[in-house]
Amino acid sequence: MQWAISRRAQQLTSSAIREILKVTERPEVISFAGGLPSPASFPVAAMEAATARVFADNPAAALQYAATEGYLPLREFIAKRHNVGVERVLITTGSQQALDLIAKVLIDPGSKVLVETPSYLGALQAFSLFEPEFTSIPTDDKGLQPEALTAELTAGARFLYALPNFQNPTGRRLPLERRQALVARAREFGVLLVEDDPYGELSYTGDQLPTLLSMNPDGVIYMGSFSKILAPGLRLGFVIAPPELHFKLCQAKQASDLHTPTFTQRVAYETVRDGLLDRHIPTIRELYGKQCRVMLDALARHMPEGVSWNQPEGGMFIWLQLPQGLGLDSMAILEEAVKRNVAYVPGAPFYASNPQRNTLRLAFVTVPPERIEQGVAILGKLFREAIASAPQARAA
């Protein structure tokens, strides 16, 4: 039988990360690839007790259809934490659905969408399905450069997508003065900001910078998630949007899945309602901070000269750059790395345009310290060999 595939479906591509994760299912592979929260951070006992309470208190309601906007007590909980009205909060089935809904509501074919360089691969995938024209905003080791936003560059842009806190993939956090400048420029040029913030509470020291939402509530769509602070298996995210956009996002969600599962929303609320997050998040910060220091120490010991990396203040990722000017491609090197039982994510897929192929992302939170040391040592040896065998290096 001949299948007629839509033009949109023909444009679909597989996630580079998901394809790599298939390889990492082998137990012998040391995987720095998946951006997965550590299972050690899951509050299993608290969630087990919460599940029992949900079934004991009102099992019929927990297993029934519910409102598209989400479970009201959970929405009120989110609204209070972000100092907004509950009418702005929409519960989504993971923050990936939030990206999809935002794209459906705001992007037409050919629409200009502004993104960081590099940016979150999952967002680029979600947006690409609706055929935008991406415009990449310059960045440096501190993140997005607000001064790059000009009247010409922002003209006609539907929105600017940004991850100010411990960005995926780079782990960078946007400094306060740049946040202020970004909000000011966005307001000046009439650009809507989409703030994706799954990692904001994962500062290793516990310090937090103000959200873009708090600086400009009417000019920001804010996305949050319970995946990194409770458990990703709940598939719970949320969007905080200005009222007119909130309404359209709700309509798009009705056409997508009616509502996020009632049961998981109620379990999540029962888990967090008594202040658990204030007790639990510091343990995640401590765990991830230790893991990060282990990897940074290992990189300092094993990486060859010319390889550079950042020093994250929070989150789950380290961004590594191989020497420039040698024609090194982390995607090509990955094949040999997997043969040596180590995996990472090449940097190129995170770029909307002009990818820097000498970059890669390392995730460290799910790998035991001794395996981090072993894996980084293998990568250091591999990168040293790649540098030595590069045509430009041999010519020199």
C-alpha positions, -999 to +999 in steps of 0.1 A: +000+000+000+012+035-008+012+059+021+007+096+015+029+113+041+022+149+048+049+175+038+052+184+075+059+148+085+084+144+057+104+172+074+106+153+107+140+143+119+151+121+148+166+136+179+204+131+179+203+126+216+176+099+215+195+081+188+227+082+209+208+070+240+200+037+222+237+030+222+241+038+259+216+011+269+246-012+268+258-015+305+295-013+296+290+022+280+298+052+302+272+077+291+277+114+294+250+118+267+215+118+282+204+149+302+185+126+326+180+136+363+197+113+387+174+086+400+190+092+434+172+125+434+137+111+431+116+115+464+102+079+461+089+076+497+072+110+496+056+102+462+045+067+474+027+083+504+012+109+482-002+083+458-018+065+487-034+097+499-048+104+464-064+070+463-077+073+499-091+108+496-109+109+462-099+080+438-128+086+414-118+123+408-081+112+403-091+088+376-116+110+358-113+136+330-105+171+342-102+207+331-078+216+303-061+242+324-051+217+350-057+207+386-066+239+404-047+234+436-015+225+416-020+256+395-024+277+427+008+262+441+027+272+409+011+307+408+021+314+444+058+303+438+060+326+408+039+355+422+014+355+393-024+351+390-036+315+387-055+324+356-022+326+338-011+290+346-016+261+323-004+226+332+012+207+303+023+172+297+060+179+302+076+211+291+081+196+256+044+199+251+046+235+261+071+241+233+048+224+209+018+245+220+038+277+218+049+269+183+013+261+172+000+293+186+028+317+175+046+303+144+034+304+107+056+291+079+083+317+074+079+333+107+111+348+122+120+331+155+151+343+175+172+316+193+204+315+213+236+301+198+236+272+206+200+264+218+180+235+232+177+208+206+142+198+217+130+234+212+145+236+177+128+203+168+094+215+182+096+248+164+110+234+131+078+214+125+060+247+119+086+259+094+100+291+110+130+311+098+155+309+127+177+339+134+206+330+158+215+356+185+252+358+193+264+345+227+296+343+246+307+324+278+281+344+298+253+336+275+231+357+252+244+391+242+215+416+246+233+443+226+229+421+196+192+428+196+185+456+172+155+470+155+165+454+123+173+420+137+141+418+158+117+432+131+088+408+126+101+383+151+073+362+167+094+356+199+129+351+213+134+317+229+159+318+258+171+296+286+187+320+312+195+294+338+221+267+334+213+264+297+209+231+279+234+225+263+261+249+276+253+251+313+256+289+312+237+312+334+228+347+322+241+374+346+217+398+362+228+428+342+222+409+310+188+399+321+179+435+327+193+445+294+175+417+275+142+426+291+147+463+283+156+456+247+128+432+242+104+458+256+119+485+234+116+465+202+083+448+211+097+413+212+079+385+231+103+365+253+098+327+258+117+318+290+124+281+294+135+274+330+137+238+339+170+242+358+166+275+376+164+260+411+195+238+406+221+264+416+248+245+435+249+273+461+212+279+462+214+315+449+188+324+424+186+353+399+153+369+391+133+354+362+126+373+330+090+368+339+094+387+372+109+416+353+083+418+326+051+398+334+032+410+303+060+404+279+071+369+288+058+333+284+074+313+311+079+276+310+087+254+340+089+217+348+087+192+376+110+168+357+142+181+373+129+187+408+106+157+413+106+131+386+105+132+348+082+101+346+053+124+359+055+143+326+044+175+343+053+209+330+036+243+330+033+276+311+027+310+326+014+333+299-003+367+294-041+362+295-048+364+257-020+339+250-030+317+278-064+313+262-050+303+229-026+279+245-055+262+262-074+259+229-043+243+213-040+219+242-077+209+240-070+198+204-038+180+215-047+159+245-077+175+263-057+177+295-026+165+313-033+133+333-054+140+363-037+113+384-002+126+381-012+161+387-029+151+420+001+130+430+025+158+424+004+183+444+000+159+473+038+154+472+047+191+473+018+207+492+035+205+526+068+222+516+087+192+503+104+211+476+120+235+501+135+204+518+142+183+488+158+207+462+188+215+484+197+177+484+196+178+446+218+208+445+243+192+468+244+159+448+248+177+414+274+201+427+295+172+439+291+154+406+301+185+387+332+190+407+342+154+401+339+159+363+357+192+364+386+177+383+388+148+359+388+171+329+416+191+344+436+160+348+429+142+315+421+167+287+449+177+263+461+212+257+437+233+236+405+217+249+384+241+269+353+239+290+331+260+312+327+259+350+289+256+356+274+272+387+244+248+385+224+225+364+235+192+347+258+200+318+294+210+309+301+224+274+334+213+259+352+228+229+380+210+210+407+232+195+395+254+166+412+255+132+420+218+131+388+206+114+378+185+143+342+172+143+328+158+176+301+139+156+328+120+136+349+113+168+318+100+186+319+067+166+353+059+180+343+070+215+314+046+214+338+018+204+357+026+235+325+025+255+320+062+262+292+084+248+285+122+247+263+144+226+280+163+197+274+200+197+263+205+161+226+196+165+221+224+191+227+251+165+199+265+143+226+276+118+263+275+113+271+247+137+304+247+156+313+210+150+342+211+175+318+213+204+301+187+226+279+184+257+288+163+287+261+153+313+274+142+346+246+137+371+238+100+365+273+087+363+291+074+395+323+093+403+346+064+395+330+060+361+332+098+355+370+095+361+373+065+338+351+080+310+369+113+310+403+096+309+392+077+278+379+108+261+411+127+270+432+100+253+408+099+223+408+137+218+446+138+221+448+113+193+423+132+172+442+164+176+475+148+167+461+132+136+442+162+123+455+172+088+461+208+100+481+196+130+503+173+109+509+201+084+522+223+112 
